[in-house]
Amino acid sequence: MIYFIVNTTAKTGKSFWVWKQVREYLADWNVPYKAFRTKYAGHARLLARQISGLKDEDIRLAVLGGDGTINEVINGIVDFEHVKLGIIPAGSGNDFAKGANISFDLEANLLAIVYGKQTTVCDLGLVSYEGCSKPRYFAISSGVGFDAIVCKKTNESKLKQVLNKFGLGKLAYLMITVSTLISMRTTCGKIIFDKRHTVGYNRLIFSASMNMRAEGGGVPMAPEARMDNGKLVLCTAYGIPTWQTFFELPFLVLGQHKKRRCFSLKSYETMDIVLSEPMTLHADGEYLSDTRKIHIECVPGVLRLLK
C-alpha cells in the first residue's frame, strides 16, 4: 500500500494537474493506494503522524507538494525507521527535490516510489529556540535574519501567487530580496560551534544553516553542503553597510561568495546563536519566531528517501 499526502494548492493550484497525472499512472499500473489531501496549514503534519503511526513495518509515504508541505511531513513522522519517503515535487521552488537529486520526470520518479527497493539516507537538521514548545526538523535550511525575513514576506506575498500562475515564482523572491535589503536591520551576536569554538559578529545580516546547497528557489548559500555527511554548513553574512549588500548579492546568487570577506562558511554538528536583539527565524522557508537564542544540530541518516 502506498500512502499519498497531496497538497493540490501548491504552486497556485498547478499541483492539482500533477496529481491528476499521478492517479492516471497508478490506475494504469493497478497499484493500490490511499490518498489524503491537505485542507489547512499544518494538516500534512497531522496526516504524516497518523500514517507513520500505523502498524505496518514498511510504510511507503509519498508527498506531492512543495518544500513547505515536505517540512510539515517530516515533522509529523513519528517513526523514521519504518517510513520510506517519496517526493513528487510540485511547488514553486522545489529546493529539497533539487538538493536530493530527485527526478522531475514524473513517471520515473513514481516508478521508484511504487516499486523501488533501495533508499538514500538523508540527514535532517533540528532547530530549537527561546520559548519553543518542541524542536523543529528541517530538510533544506534554517536561517535567522535577512533570509528568514525574505521567506516570511514571500510566503505572505500576493505577488508570488500571481507570478506563480505564469511560472515566475522565483522573480517574486528576487524582488522581495531587493526591497528587504533596503529596509533591513542588523544586530550583533555570537555563535558557538560544536560547544567549543565561539565567534563574535557585528552587523550580522543573516546566518543560514544549510543541509543542502541551496534555498529560496535555488540560491546556493552553501555550495559544498551535503545531505549525507552528518554535518550542516553555516553561511553567515555580516559586517557591511546596506549599500554594499547590493554589490555582494550577485556573488551569493552565483555561489561565488566563499572568498568574500563579508561571508563566512563553516561546517558543524551542533551550534548555538545568541543575539543582542531578536531576529526572524525560519525552517525550510516556514516562519518560526522572532528570537534571540537558537540551537541547531544535525540529525544524521534519519530520513530514508525513495528515488
Salt bridges, closest charged atoms under 4 A:
GLU24 OE2 - LYS20 NZ 2.98
ASP58 OD2 - LYS84 NZ 3.59
ASP79 OD2 - HIS82 ND1 2.84
ASP147 OD2 - HIS282 NE2 3.01
GLU215 OE1 - HIS282 NE2 3.62
GLU224 OE2 - LYS258 NZ 2.99
ASP228 OD1 - ARG226 NH2 3.16
GLU248 OE1 - ARG260 NE 2.98
ASP272 OD1 - HIS295 ND1 2.89
GLU277 OE1 - ARG185 NH2 3.30
GLU297 OE1 - HIS295 NE2 2.92
